[in-house]
Amino acid sequence: MNPRLDALHPYPFEKLRALMAGAVPPAGLAPVSLSIGEPKHPTPAFIEDALRASLKGLSAYPATKGSPALRQAIAAWIARRYGIAPPDADTQVLPVLGSREALFALAQTVIDPSSDSIVLCPNPFYQIYEGAALLAGATPAFVNADPARNFGSDWSSVPAETWRRTALVYVCSPGNPAGNVMDLDAWRTLFALSQEHGFVIAADECYSEIYLDEAEPPLGAMQAAQAVGLTDYRNLIVFSSLSKRSNVPGLRSGFVAGDAALIARFLLYRTYHGSAMSETVAAASLAAWNDEAHVIENRRQYRAKFDAVLPILQDVLDVARPDASFYLWARTPGSDTVFARGVFEQQNVAVLPGSYLAREAHGTNPGAGRIRIALVAPLDACVEGAQRIAAYARTLR
Ligand SMILES: Cc1ncc(COP(=O)(O)O)c(C=O)c1O
């Protein structure tokens, strides 16, 4: 057996199940689940239609590099979305089976297992980054979210000795769980460090289309690279996904884009790993990337939930509207695990303790004392959940 498997941490939802063991919520209250970040809005009919219309694609093995038409549609989407020249669809874009597998696979491509490499992760973070690092034979290290920077990472706080060993940095912007967006100055700092030390930047942008102000789409890593003159995206690879944007988490469709040299190595790895997108999924994905109307409607629904839920929660908890994402990152009065168990036991509402999304690093768990509330349920259920969370929080005063 691969001994590295034993280094993997239990997933946050396993910990949540253990935390709730033996808790019996009131039978008269219907459950409200706000713990898992799974989009629940219906899949647009035109995407289902495109999938159905392409079922013939199942009869052929797909190419790992993906269909040229899809790569071109993705390159054109990047250009429209970020106001930059389209990346080269042949060398700078690759369809992937959702961002999760690609985030994992990139570490296996980039890390030299015989070295003493570090993989730097934000903290709190999406747990795949850490698992990818461990299974690639690297050591994960963490940059704690800084509340004074809207929960962003202070890259200049990382010691030179850590940078020297760093092979890969995961960036999550917009962030999970705080929905924070990395600004151009922070990108400039990180790009300069990458050029100096040679590490790869994996920019996880799976929440890039779930933002709250139509006039202010989040800055993307490729956009930032162009703005600072990193025109060939050297050492940069971005990860994007249709799961949240288009409400198709089951389609397993996304893309990576950026540094052509990195993508060539990634393509080689993926050929052996067997990660190729079926033509059927590619046809549905192409339809999805070519349409923005459904994404605007999707954002409208999330905005309506934030508008309805925030006044209820802000009355009793320290919680703010995020820049993007469908999460609220609320401070708890006291322990986050006690709060999560209490609100489940007394109100039948599931939320995720922040400490389960983070590691103890630099003397603290930066997720402790917060909960993540995912506004994925229908509007009514989110409002009901917020009212019950507020009612529970009032009992703690
Ligand atoms: C931060 C982050 N990155 C990546 C993913 C993976 O999404 P997908 O594989 O559906 O693209 C998720 C899913 O919840 C996420 O929260």
PDBQT file of the ligand as one rigid body, heavy atoms in Angstrom, charges set to zero:
ROOT
HETATM    1  C1  LIG A 401     -12.324  26.025  -3.779  1.00  0.00    +0.000 C 
HETATM    2  C2  LIG A 401     -12.814  24.920  -4.634  1.00  0.00    +0.000 A 
HETATM    3  N1  LIG A 401     -12.069  24.535  -5.677  1.00  0.00    +0.000 NA
HETATM    4  C3  LIG A 401     -12.459  23.540  -6.489  1.00  0.00    +0.000 A 
HETATM    5  C4  LIG A 401     -13.651  22.877  -6.282  1.00  0.00    +0.000 A 
HETATM    6  C5  LIG A 401     -14.006  21.743  -7.204  1.00  0.00    +0.000 C 
HETATM    7  O1  LIG A 401     -15.073  21.995  -8.018  1.00  0.00    +0.000 OA
HETATM    8  P1  LIG A 401     -15.293  21.182  -9.384  1.00  0.00    +0.000 P 
HETATM    9  O2  LIG A 401     -14.423  19.981  -9.336  1.00  0.00    +0.000 OA
HETATM   10  O3  LIG A 401     -16.736  20.835  -9.385  1.00  0.00    +0.000 OA
HETATM   11  O4  LIG A 401     -14.903  22.104 -10.480  1.00  0.00    +0.000 OA
HETATM   12  C6  LIG A 401     -14.477  23.247  -5.214  1.00  0.00    +0.000 A 
HETATM   13  C7  LIG A 401     -15.751  22.533  -4.983  1.00  0.00    +0.000 C 
HETATM   14  O5  LIG A 401     -16.469  22.711  -4.062  1.00  0.00    +0.000 OA
HETATM   15  C8  LIG A 401     -14.046  24.301  -4.371  1.00  0.00    +0.000 A 
HETATM   16  O6  LIG A 401     -14.781  24.707  -3.326  1.00  0.00    +0.000 OA
ENDROOT
TORSDOF 0
